[in-house]
Amino acid sequence: MTDSNSAKPTAPGSNISTMLATETGDDTFALYQAVVEEAPVVIYAKDAATRFLLSNARHASLLG
């Protein structure tokens, strides 16, 4: 995984899950996915155009 100073910006409309799976490997991605989905808090990410790139189950349940 890269440090915050060398991270590449995510292009608008890109899929953050695909980017993470490519950059981190299958085991790390599976852990990331489990943490995000099982967390009892809202987790989401948006791109520069305010489109959702990621939304966990808790966030989706609040949005309806």
Backbone bond lengths (Angstrom), bond angles and torsions (degrees), N, CA, C in turn:
res aa  C-N    CA-C-N  psi(-1)  N-CA   C-N-CA  omega(-1)  CA-C   N-CA-C  phi
1 M - - - 1.455 - - 1.528 107.95 -
2 T 1.304 117.98 147.54 1.452 121.92 -177.47 1.512 110.94 -92.68
3 D 1.345 116.34 157.11 1.461 119.02 176.17 1.524 109.00 -80.30
4 S 1.325 116.60 167.30 1.463 121.13 -173.45 1.525 112.98 -64.23
5 N 1.319 118.57 -23.31 1.455 120.70 -179.37 1.521 112.78 -77.67
6 S 1.326 117.24 -23.59 1.461 119.17 -177.60 1.519 112.75 -109.27
7 A 1.324 118.33 3.37 1.455 121.34 -179.31 1.522 109.96 -66.55
8 K 1.326 114.76 139.80 1.457 120.17 178.02 1.519 109.54 -83.09
9 P 1.334 118.31 140.71 1.462 119.39 177.19 1.516 110.42 -66.49
10 T 1.317 116.47 146.99 1.450 121.79 178.26 1.519 109.42 -85.26
11 A 1.320 116.31 129.76 1.455 121.10 -179.76 1.524 109.77 -70.45
12 P 1.338 117.30 143.93 1.461 119.62 177.67 1.522 111.04 -55.16
13 G 1.322 115.94 133.39 1.448 120.67 178.17 1.524 114.11 85.54
14 S 1.332 117.89 -4.10 1.460 118.80 179.49 1.519 109.66 -74.73
15 N 1.312 116.07 159.28 1.455 121.00 -177.91 1.514 109.36 -94.62
16 I 1.320 116.90 111.08 1.461 121.60 -175.58 1.527 111.43 -63.82
17 S 1.322 118.26 -34.37 1.453 120.60 178.74 1.520 111.55 -65.36
18 T 1.321 116.82 -41.79 1.462 120.67 177.35 1.518 110.35 -65.26
19 M 1.323 117.28 -41.55 1.458 121.37 178.57 1.526 110.37 -60.85
20 L 1.323 117.95 -46.24 1.457 121.20 -179.29 1.516 111.33 -65.54
21 A 1.312 117.80 -40.63 1.463 120.75 179.69 1.520 110.54 -63.33
22 T 1.315 117.37 -39.29 1.457 122.01 -179.63 1.514 111.13 -69.41
23 E 1.326 117.57 -41.98 1.452 121.11 -173.80 1.524 113.99 -83.78
24 T 1.328 118.91 -23.02 1.452 119.64 -173.06 1.518 114.66 -110.55
25 G 1.283 119.36 -18.40 1.457 121.22 -176.80 1.516 111.24 94.37
26 D 1.335 115.80 161.48 1.462 121.66 -172.71 1.533 113.59 -63.33
27 D 1.329 118.32 -44.17 1.469 120.63 -177.25 1.517 111.80 -64.46
28 T 1.319 116.74 -45.59 1.453 120.90 -179.84 1.525 110.51 -66.00
29 F 1.327 116.84 -39.40 1.459 120.22 179.01 1.522 110.68 -64.64
30 A 1.315 118.14 -40.46 1.467 121.40 179.08 1.529 110.23 -62.32
31 L 1.318 116.75 -40.65 1.465 120.80 177.22 1.524 110.46 -64.57
32 Y 1.332 116.66 -46.90 1.469 121.61 177.68 1.526 110.57 -56.18
33 Q 1.319 116.77 -47.06 1.460 121.46 -177.45 1.534 111.04 -63.99
34 A 1.321 116.84 -41.67 1.465 120.54 179.24 1.523 111.16 -64.39
35 V 1.319 117.53 -43.04 1.469 121.17 179.81 1.523 110.35 -63.71
36 V 1.312 117.44 -46.72 1.468 121.49 -178.33 1.525 110.64 -62.90
37 E 1.309 118.14 -45.19 1.466 120.61 -176.50 1.519 113.28 -74.09
38 E 1.316 118.71 -31.46 1.459 121.21 -176.40 1.527 113.77 -93.72
39 A 1.306 117.85 -7.61 1.469 121.13 -178.89 1.532 110.15 -64.70
40 P 1.340 117.70 137.71 1.464 120.67 -179.91 1.528 112.52 -81.60
41 V 1.305 116.87 15.09 1.460 121.93 -179.55 1.520 109.57 -120.40
42 V 1.309 116.03 163.30 1.463 121.85 176.74 1.523 109.35 -75.67
43 I 1.326 115.90 129.51 1.461 121.63 175.29 1.523 107.47 -132.50
44 Y 1.330 115.45 126.16 1.462 119.65 175.72 1.517 109.09 -152.41
45 A 1.316 115.51 162.03 1.459 122.06 175.96 1.518 107.83 -137.92
46 K 1.332 115.12 142.29 1.461 121.19 177.58 1.515 109.31 -125.69
47 D 1.328 116.10 155.06 1.460 120.19 175.51 1.530 109.51 -89.68
48 A 1.305 116.67 -177.40 1.466 121.87 -176.77 1.527 112.29 -62.81
49 A 1.332 117.07 -23.99 1.468 121.46 178.73 1.527 111.23 -92.15
50 T 1.318 117.88 12.91 1.467 127.26 178.66 1.532 114.00 65.15
51 R 1.324 116.99 22.71 1.469 120.51 174.58 1.526 108.26 -85.59
52 F 1.332 116.34 141.94 1.453 119.96 178.16 1.519 110.56 -69.91
53 L 1.325 116.16 130.60 1.451 122.16 174.19 1.524 110.33 -102.80
54 L 1.329 115.45 -27.32 1.454 121.93 -175.22 1.515 108.08 -152.31
55 S 1.319 116.22 138.21 1.461 120.97 176.62 1.520 107.57 -150.61
56 N 1.333 117.57 122.48 1.454 118.64 179.96 1.532 110.37 -81.87
57 A 1.333 116.18 174.26 1.459 121.32 -175.43 1.534 112.02 -61.31
58 R 1.324 117.31 -38.38 1.475 120.88 179.43 1.529 110.23 -61.60
59 H 1.321 117.38 -44.33 1.462 121.81 178.85 1.524 110.44 -64.40
60 A 1.317 116.64 -45.08 1.462 120.66 -179.67 1.532 111.43 -61.68
61 S 1.330 117.14 -38.37 1.466 119.57 179.96 1.528 111.49 -67.67
62 L 1.308 117.71 -32.07 1.462 120.17 177.71 1.522 112.42 -73.63
63 L 1.346 115.76 -32.82 1.465 119.73 178.89 1.526 112.45 -75.71
64 G 1.309 116.66 -25.60 1.464 121.53 178.24 1.444 114.39 90.19
